[in-house]
Amino acid sequence: LLSADEPSAAAVEIPRGKAPFLLLCDHAGKAIPQSLGDLGLPPGEIERHIGWDIGALNVSRHLSRQLDATLIHQRYSRLVIDCNRAPGIASSIPHLSELTPIPGNIGIDA
């Protein structure tokens, strides 16, 4: 799905943090792989909450630095794949998000 010039699906920050725990930030990014275009969305839609959790990455980074804890965060939009859902269930690749149709996700098979 990702081309060679695109970043991996997740990023690790402070990989050798001294804190005895790990921070995870899902829905941190709003990127869409080049191969998926704009998912059929009108301009600006990916900027809304449907595309990502606005501010979640900034908060996670702040906590990670303050606690010296490793942070792993998602780079791509939850509209591509929702990492809180098991792959294969209908809500993992939504056809509709907050009453907004996601045309690029309709008709995707296994």
HELIX and SHEET records of a PDB file:
HELIX    1   1 GLN A   34  LEU A   36  5                                   3    
HELIX    2   2 GLU A   45  GLU A   47  5                                   3    
HELIX    3   3 ALA A   56  LEU A   67  1                                  12    
HELIX    4   4 ALA A   90  SER A   92  5                                   3    
HELIX    5   5 PRO A  103  ASN A  105  5                                   3    
SHEET    1   A 3 ALA A  10  GLU A  13  0                                        
SHEET    2   A 3 THR A  70  GLN A  74 -1                                        
SHEET    3   A 3 LEU A  22  CYS A  25  1                                        
SHEET    1   B 2 LEU A  96  SER A  97  0                                        
SHEET    2   B 2 THR A 100  PRO A 101 -1                                        
END                                                                             
